Amino acid sequence: MGGYKPTGRHREKVLTAAAVRNLGPGFHGDGGNLYLKVDKSGARRWIVRLNVQGTRHDIGLGSAALVSLVEAREQAVQHRKLARAGEDPLAARRRSNAIPSFEEAARQVHAHNEGAWRNDKHRKQWLSTMETYVFPYIGNRSVGAVSSADLLLVLDPIWTTKNATAQRVKQRLGMVLKWAIAREFRSDNPAEVVQQALTKQDRSNVKRMLALPYGEVAKAIEKISASKASDVTKLAIQFLVHTACRSGEVRGALWSEIDFARMVWTIPPSRMKTKRQHRVPLTPAVLAILERAKAFRQNDSDLVFPSLTGKPLSDNTLSKLMRELAIAAVPHGFRSSFRDWAGEATHHPREVIEFVLAHVINDKAEAAYARSDLFEKRRGIMLDWSVFLATPQKTPNEINA
């Protein structure tokens, strides 16, 4: 072994750039476990020699023609730190080499969750927003190296002009980074801190989902019932209003989920936003709607409210009818109408009302004690709601007339 030989046991940075270029064949120490190996052919490469968990490892750092003396020293320091912490630098390097790009990671996340998402539209939009707003900027970066500055590069241009889209993009960025953390490709999630650096939004003019005052819901049902829409569409909206369920839950309702004897509709987790089974108490008014719907039952379909093609009604079918009838609400808005009525016009407990709407309890302590779905109490509130909907309500103009 020829070349520079340290005279002091702890000497470091022995080599110079000139020496790296001119030294003859041999194993030349720089100190700090770093060596320059020169072959007889003249090829030069860096090696860091470490003891990892009782075993000696010679780890190559690359050709001296590509890796400078300064860079080799920096890499040697990082490897020594890993070895001192009890980690295997070779294993760490293998993990580093296996870290996918952000685009590769995002596509893996999309493929992994594809079967869990509720509808095809959401699946397509998830990937489409990535392809439009994210991949052109940071798609090629390692998912382990993406920083808060990278996320700002993506979000800043659309944060004020397309805020709803930007919010969804931010949530999806965080989802990919959480996936990377779970696979030990990184240890932090910059999506959780980037909010502070984004422009604060003025939420005062944000349009909420259109909903009717609860006193106008009964007249809206009358208008829908008297319209020229298909009977199935009209019955679906009536069912939606009386049960206070979401549009997708109603449009996907199956006869096999209905228990007429026990007066209960059991929605499976796969069709619930919360991914939890939800039992809906059925009132006599709702059962009457279902009896009328039986006339439109198709032999080859289990759907309660099938379209003419035999597929579930589209959400746009319900929304379009309400627009055509100049009803100032969207189908989902009837849930808000129910919530306002229950909170303002009844004495039913808040937790019962929230269970009717199948809302998740955010308070962990409260959720820990919520072992019942309060079904019988919910039956009482739904009976009151059906009675309210069957009772003629005067509008403010009629009251003041």
Backbone torsions as a table, in degrees:
resi	resn	phi	psi	omega
1	MET	NA	118.1	-177.0
2	GLY	-107.8	-170.7	174.0
3	GLY	96.2	-158.9	-176.0
4	TYR	-71.7	130.2	179.4
5	LYS	-120.9	115.4	-179.2
6	PRO	-61.7	136.0	176.9
7	THR	-87.3	-25.5	177.7
8	GLY	-102.3	144.8	-173.9
9	ARG	-62.8	-34.5	-173.9
10	HIS	-108.5	15.4	179.8
11	ARG	-65.3	139.9	177.0
12	GLU	-130.7	166.6	179.8
13	LYS	55.5	49.4	-179.8
14	VAL	-76.2	-39.5	-175.8
15	LEU	-76.5	157.7	174.0
16	THR	-122.3	166.5	179.1
17	ALA	-61.6	-37.9	178.7
18	ALA	-65.5	-40.7	179.6
19	ALA	-63.8	-40.1	179.5
20	VAL	-58.9	-35.9	-178.8
21	ARG	-76.8	-32.2	-166.8
22	ASN	-108.7	-14.8	-177.2
23	LEU	-60.0	145.1	178.6
24	GLY	-84.1	-177.2	-177.9
25	PRO	-55.5	140.3	178.8
26	GLY	149.3	-174.0	-177.9
27	PHE	-115.1	103.7	-169.4
28	HIS	-107.5	118.9	-177.5
29	GLY	-83.8	138.6	174.3
30	ASP	-103.2	-10.8	-170.9
31	GLY	94.0	163.2	179.2
32	GLY	63.6	29.9	176.5
33	ASN	72.0	8.3	-178.3
34	LEU	-98.8	135.2	180.0
35	TYR	-134.0	148.7	171.4
36	LEU	-106.8	118.5	178.0
37	LYS	-101.5	122.6	179.7
38	VAL	-110.9	119.6	179.0
39	ASP	-80.9	165.4	178.3
40	LYS	-61.9	-25.9	179.3
41	SER	-74.7	-11.2	-177.3
42	GLY	97.4	-7.1	177.6
43	ALA	-65.4	139.0	-175.6
44	ARG	-125.9	132.5	178.4
45	ARG	-146.0	154.9	-177.1
46	TRP	-93.2	142.8	177.1
47	ILE	-137.8	136.3	172.2
48	VAL	-112.0	127.2	-176.3
49	ARG	-104.6	119.2	-174.8
50	LEU	-132.4	155.1	172.4
51	ASN	-104.3	112.3	-177.1
52	VAL	-115.2	111.7	178.5
53	GLN	52.7	44.3	175.3
54	GLY	85.2	0.7	-178.9
55	THR	-121.8	134.1	178.9
56	ARG	-78.4	136.0	177.6
57	HIS	-127.4	132.4	170.2
58	ASP	-103.6	113.4	-173.8
59	ILE	-110.6	119.6	179.6
60	GLY	-74.2	137.7	-179.7
61	LEU	-109.7	0.2	178.1
62	GLY	113.5	170.1	-179.0
63	SER	-68.0	141.2	177.1
64	ALA	-66.8	-18.6	177.5
65	ALA	-73.7	-21.0	-178.1
66	LEU	-110.5	-30.0	-178.3
67	VAL	-110.4	118.0	-177.5
68	SER	-72.1	168.2	178.0
69	LEU	-60.1	-41.9	-179.5
70	VAL	-63.8	-44.4	179.9
71	GLU	-64.9	-39.9	178.9
72	ALA	-62.6	-41.6	178.4
73	ARG	-62.7	-41.2	179.6
74	GLU	-63.6	-42.3	178.9
75	GLN	-65.2	-37.9	179.6
76	ALA	-63.0	-40.6	178.1
77	VAL	-61.0	-45.1	-179.6
78	GLN	-63.0	-40.1	178.5
79	HIS	-66.8	-38.3	178.8
80	ARG	-64.8	-38.9	179.3
81	LYS	-62.6	-43.4	179.3
82	LEU	-63.0	-44.3	-178.9
83	ALA	-64.7	-38.4	179.8
84	ARG	-65.1	-30.8	179.7
85	ALA	-82.5	1.1	179.0
86	GLY	87.6	7.1	179.9
87	GLU	-93.1	158.7	178.3
88	ASP	-95.7	110.3	-179.2
89	PRO	-57.8	-33.6	178.1
90	LEU	-64.6	-41.5	177.5
91	ALA	-65.0	-39.6	178.5
92	ALA	-62.3	-38.9	179.3
93	ARG	-66.8	-40.5	179.0
94	ARG	-61.9	-40.2	177.6
95	ARG	-63.6	-41.2	-178.8
96	SER	-62.7	-42.9	-179.9
97	ASN	-67.5	-24.7	-177.8
98	ALA	-88.0	-7.4	-177.7
99	ILE	-67.0	123.8	-178.3
100	PRO	-77.3	166.1	172.1
101	SER	-71.3	166.8	-180.0
102	PHE	-61.3	-41.0	179.9
103	GLU	-63.4	-43.6	178.8
104	GLU	-61.5	-41.7	179.4
105	ALA	-64.0	-44.8	-178.6
106	ALA	-62.0	-40.5	179.7
107	ARG	-68.3	-33.4	175.7
108	GLN	-67.2	-41.8	178.1
109	VAL	-62.1	-43.4	179.8
110	HIS	-61.9	-45.6	-179.6
111	ALA	-65.4	-37.7	-178.6
112	HIS	-66.5	-35.2	-175.6
113	ASN	-97.6	-2.3	-172.5
114	GLU	-56.1	-40.3	-178.2
115	GLY	-75.0	-17.0	-176.6
116	ALA	-89.6	-21.9	-178.1
117	TRP	-71.9	147.7	-167.9
118	ARG	-76.1	-29.0	-177.3
119	ASN	-146.0	159.9	-176.2
120	ASP	-65.4	-33.2	179.9
121	LYS	-60.7	-44.1	-179.8
122	HIS	-65.5	-40.9	179.2
123	ARG	-59.3	-45.1	-178.5
124	LYS	-69.3	-41.5	-178.3
125	GLN	-65.6	-36.6	-178.9
126	TRP	-57.3	-49.7	-177.8
127	LEU	-75.7	-34.6	-179.1
128	SER	-62.6	-42.2	179.3
129	THR	-65.4	-34.8	177.1
130	MET	-65.3	-44.9	-178.1
131	GLU	-66.5	-32.0	-177.8
132	THR	-84.4	-45.1	-169.3
133	TYR	-108.9	-15.6	-172.4
134	VAL	-115.4	-55.7	-173.7
135	PHE	-56.9	-38.9	179.4
136	PRO	-60.6	-23.2	-176.3
137	TYR	-99.2	-47.3	-173.8
138	ILE	-129.6	12.4	-176.9
139	GLY	-58.7	-35.0	-176.4
140	ASN	-86.3	-10.2	-179.6
141	ARG	-74.0	147.5	175.0
142	SER	-61.7	136.4	180.0
143	VAL	-63.4	-21.4	177.7
144	GLY	-81.0	-13.5	-176.9
145	ALA	-108.1	-5.8	-179.2
146	VAL	-61.8	131.7	-176.0
147	SER	-116.2	174.2	176.8
148	SER	-62.7	-32.4	177.5
149	ALA	-63.8	-37.0	177.2
150	ASP	-65.1	-40.9	-179.7
151	LEU	-66.3	-37.5	176.9
152	LEU	-64.9	-36.1	177.3
153	LEU	-59.3	-34.7	179.3
154	VAL	-78.9	-46.1	-169.2
155	LEU	-84.9	-34.7	-175.5
156	ASP	-53.0	-45.9	-176.0
157	PRO	-64.6	-22.8	-175.6
158	ILE	-116.9	1.0	-172.9
159	TRP	-65.3	-37.7	-179.3
160	THR	-97.3	-29.6	-176.2
161	THR	-86.3	-29.9	-179.3
162	LYS	-137.3	61.5	-168.8
163	ASN	-64.0	-38.8	-179.7
164	ALA	-61.7	-43.2	177.2
165	THR	-65.6	-43.2	-179.4
166	ALA	-61.1	-38.1	177.9
167	GLN	-62.6	-41.9	178.8
168	ARG	-67.2	-40.4	177.8
169	VAL	-61.5	-43.1	179.4
170	LYS	-60.7	-42.9	179.3
171	GLN	-63.7	-38.5	-178.9
172	ARG	-73.2	-34.3	173.7
173	LEU	-59.7	-45.8	179.4
174	GLY	-62.3	-36.3	-180.0
175	MET	-63.2	-42.5	179.5
176	VAL	-66.9	-41.8	-178.4
177	LEU	-68.6	-34.3	174.9
178	LYS	-64.8	-38.3	176.1
179	TRP	-60.1	-42.7	-179.2
180	ALA	-66.0	-37.0	177.8
181	ILE	-64.6	-42.8	-178.4
182	ALA	-62.5	-27.3	-180.0
183	ARG	-99.0	11.1	175.8
184	GLU	62.0	29.8	173.5
185	PHE	-83.9	-17.3	176.8
186	ARG	-160.1	169.5	-176.7
187	SER	-117.8	-5.2	-177.3
188	ASP	-133.1	164.8	179.4
189	ASN	-126.7	94.9	-178.6
190	PRO	-62.8	-16.8	178.2
191	ALA	-65.5	-21.2	-178.7
192	GLU	-79.4	-16.8	-177.5
193	VAL	-114.8	-11.1	-174.2
194	VAL	-69.8	-20.3	-179.0
195	GLN	-53.9	-38.7	-176.3
196	GLN	-64.8	-24.2	-177.0
197	ALA	-92.5	-7.1	-179.9
198	LEU	-89.8	153.3	-179.5
199	THR	-60.9	130.5	178.7
200	LYS	-67.6	132.6	-176.7
201	GLN	-88.9	141.2	172.9
202	ASP	-83.8	106.9	-175.8
203	ARG	-90.7	2.9	-174.7
204	SER	-67.6	-26.7	-177.6
205	ASN	-104.9	10.8	179.6
206	VAL	-67.2	129.8	-179.6
207	LYS	-79.3	121.2	177.1
208	ARG	-82.4	162.5	178.2
209	MET	-62.2	127.4	-174.9
210	LEU	-63.1	130.0	179.3
211	ALA	-141.6	146.6	178.6
212	LEU	-84.1	148.7	166.3
213	PRO	-57.8	142.1	-173.0
214	TYR	-60.6	-24.0	178.9
215	GLY	-71.0	-12.8	-179.1
216	GLU	-103.4	-1.3	-175.2
217	VAL	-67.9	-42.1	-178.3
218	ALA	-60.7	-42.0	179.0
219	LYS	-66.8	-33.5	177.5
220	ALA	-64.3	-40.8	178.1
221	ILE	-63.0	-41.2	178.2
222	GLU	-60.6	-42.6	-179.6
223	LYS	-64.8	-41.2	178.7
224	ILE	-64.7	-43.6	-178.6
225	SER	-64.1	-31.7	-178.2
226	ALA	-87.5	-4.1	-176.4
227	SER	-75.5	173.3	-179.9
228	LYS	-93.5	12.7	178.7
229	ALA	-67.0	166.1	178.9
230	SER	-64.3	150.3	-178.6
231	ASP	-62.2	-36.7	-179.7
232	VAL	-63.3	-43.2	179.3
233	THR	-62.9	-44.4	-179.5
234	LYS	-63.7	-42.1	-179.9
235	LEU	-67.0	-36.9	179.9
236	ALA	-63.0	-41.9	179.5
237	ILE	-67.8	-41.5	177.5
238	GLN	-61.0	-43.0	178.4
239	PHE	-61.6	-43.0	179.3
240	LEU	-60.0	-46.1	-178.3
241	VAL	-64.6	-47.3	-175.3
242	HIS	-67.3	-31.7	-177.9
243	THR	-93.3	-14.2	-177.2
244	ALA	59.0	31.6	179.5
245	CYS	-95.3	167.9	179.4
246	ARG	-75.4	156.1	-177.7
247	SER	-57.8	-46.0	-178.1
248	GLY	-63.1	-35.7	178.9
249	GLU	-66.1	-40.1	-179.2
250	VAL	-72.7	-45.9	-177.1
251	ARG	-65.5	-26.4	178.6
252	GLY	-95.9	6.3	-176.8
253	ALA	-59.5	139.6	-179.2
254	LEU	-118.0	147.3	178.2
255	TRP	-61.5	-33.1	-179.8
256	SER	-67.9	-13.1	178.2
257	GLU	-90.0	-10.5	-175.7
258	ILE	-94.9	126.7	174.6
259	ASP	-111.5	98.3	-177.0
260	PHE	-65.8	-36.9	-177.2
261	ALA	-63.7	-43.4	-178.5
262	ARG	-92.3	-3.5	178.4
263	MET	57.0	54.7	-179.1
264	VAL	-144.4	141.9	174.6
265	TRP	-113.8	119.4	-177.4
266	THR	-105.2	112.3	-179.7
267	ILE	-92.8	124.2	-178.2
268	PRO	-70.2	158.1	-178.9
269	PRO	-55.8	-33.2	-175.8
270	SER	-62.9	-21.3	-179.3
271	ARG	-109.9	9.4	179.3
272	MET	-103.1	141.8	177.5
273	LYS	-60.2	-36.5	-178.1
274	THR	-81.8	-7.1	-176.6
275	LYS	61.3	30.2	175.8
276	ARG	-126.6	142.9	177.0
277	GLN	-58.0	140.7	-178.8
278	HIS	-131.0	122.8	177.2
279	ARG	-96.7	128.8	-178.7
280	VAL	-111.8	117.7	176.7
281	PRO	-70.0	133.9	-177.2
282	LEU	-104.1	128.2	179.2
283	THR	-88.6	165.9	175.9
284	PRO	-55.0	-35.2	179.1
285	ALA	-64.7	-39.5	179.6
286	VAL	-70.1	-40.0	177.9
287	LEU	-62.0	-34.8	177.9
288	ALA	-65.7	-38.1	176.7
289	ILE	-62.5	-43.0	-179.7
290	LEU	-66.2	-36.7	178.1
291	GLU	-61.7	-39.6	178.0
292	ARG	-69.4	-33.3	-179.3
293	ALA	-69.1	-22.8	-179.3
294	LYS	-60.1	-26.8	-178.6
295	ALA	-66.0	-19.3	-176.6
296	PHE	-109.1	11.9	179.7
297	ARG	-68.0	133.6	-179.4
298	GLN	-100.3	140.3	-174.6
299	ASN	-59.4	-34.8	-174.7
300	ASP	-99.8	15.7	-177.9
301	SER	-138.9	142.2	177.8
302	ASP	-96.8	1.7	-177.8
303	LEU	-68.0	137.5	176.7
304	VAL	-75.3	-37.3	-177.4
305	PHE	-124.7	72.3	-178.2
306	PRO	-77.9	149.1	172.2
307	SER	-79.4	-180.0	-179.8
308	LEU	-64.3	-25.5	-179.7
309	THR	-85.7	-4.2	-178.4
310	GLY	90.5	-6.1	178.2
311	LYS	-90.9	167.5	177.5
312	PRO	-61.4	148.3	173.5
313	LEU	-58.6	147.7	176.7
314	SER	-85.2	154.1	177.3
315	ASP	-61.9	-32.6	-179.7
316	ASN	-66.4	-29.5	178.7
317	THR	-61.2	-43.8	179.2
318	LEU	-70.3	-44.4	-178.7
319	SER	-64.1	-40.8	-178.4
320	LYS	-62.2	-42.9	179.6
321	LEU	-60.6	-42.1	-178.6
322	MET	-68.0	-34.7	176.0
323	ARG	-67.1	-43.9	-179.2
324	GLU	-62.4	-30.9	-179.7
325	LEU	-90.6	6.3	179.0
326	ALA	57.8	36.0	173.7
327	ILE	-87.6	117.5	-172.0
328	ALA	-77.8	61.2	179.9
329	ALA	-162.3	167.2	172.0
330	VAL	-114.1	161.3	-177.5
331	PRO	-52.0	-42.7	-178.7
332	HIS	-64.8	-23.7	-178.4
333	GLY	-64.6	-21.3	179.2
334	PHE	-66.6	-24.5	174.9
335	ARG	-66.3	-38.5	177.1
336	SER	-66.7	-39.3	177.9
337	SER	-60.6	-44.9	178.0
338	PHE	-61.7	-43.2	-177.7
339	ARG	-62.5	-42.5	179.2
340	ASP	-64.3	-44.0	179.2
341	TRP	-61.3	-47.7	-176.7
342	ALA	-63.2	-37.1	-178.1
343	GLY	-79.1	-31.7	-174.3
344	GLU	-99.1	-32.3	-171.2
345	ALA	-109.9	0.7	-179.9
346	THR	-133.0	171.9	176.9
347	HIS	-111.1	18.6	178.8
348	HIS	-67.9	139.8	-178.2
349	PRO	-61.2	148.2	-178.3
350	ARG	-57.6	-42.2	-176.3
351	GLU	-65.0	-31.2	177.4
352	VAL	-67.9	-43.0	179.4
353	ILE	-60.8	-43.3	-179.2
354	GLU	-66.0	-35.2	177.3
355	PHE	-67.9	-35.4	176.0
356	VAL	-57.5	-42.2	-177.4
357	LEU	-83.1	0.0	-179.7
358	ALA	56.6	40.5	176.7
359	HIS	-83.6	146.7	176.9
360	VAL	-79.1	137.0	176.7
361	ILE	-80.1	114.7	-176.3
362	ASN	-78.3	-28.7	179.5
363	ASP	-73.6	115.4	-174.4
364	LYS	-63.9	-37.7	179.9
365	ALA	-66.0	-43.0	179.2
366	GLU	-66.1	-40.7	-178.9
367	ALA	-64.1	-33.4	-178.8
368	ALA	-63.1	-28.8	-178.4
369	TYR	-96.0	-6.3	-177.6
370	ALA	-86.3	73.3	-176.4
371	ARG	-90.3	-10.6	179.1
372	SER	-112.5	152.3	175.6
373	ASP	-92.9	10.6	174.7
374	LEU	53.3	40.4	-171.5
375	PHE	-59.7	-49.2	-176.6
376	GLU	-65.8	-36.3	176.5
377	LYS	-67.1	-35.3	177.4
378	ARG	-68.9	-31.8	176.6
379	ARG	-61.6	-37.8	179.1
380	GLY	-64.5	-44.0	-178.3
381	ILE	-69.3	-34.0	179.4
382	MET	-71.0	-32.9	174.1
383	LEU	-63.7	-43.6	178.3
384	ASP	-62.3	-38.6	-179.7
385	TRP	-65.4	-43.3	179.3
386	SER	-64.6	-39.1	176.9
387	VAL	-64.0	-42.6	179.1
388	PHE	-60.6	-43.1	-178.5
389	LEU	-67.2	-25.7	-179.9
390	ALA	-87.2	-5.7	-178.2
391	THR	-96.8	123.0	-179.8
392	PRO	-55.8	132.1	179.7
393	GLN	-116.0	136.2	177.0
394	LYS	-86.0	139.9	175.5
395	THR	-78.1	164.1	177.1
396	PRO	-54.7	-37.7	-179.4
397	ASN	-67.0	-37.1	-179.8
398	GLU	-70.5	-35.6	179.8
399	ILE	-67.2	-38.7	-176.9
400	ASN	-84.8	-6.0	-176.4
401	ALA	-70.5	NA	NA
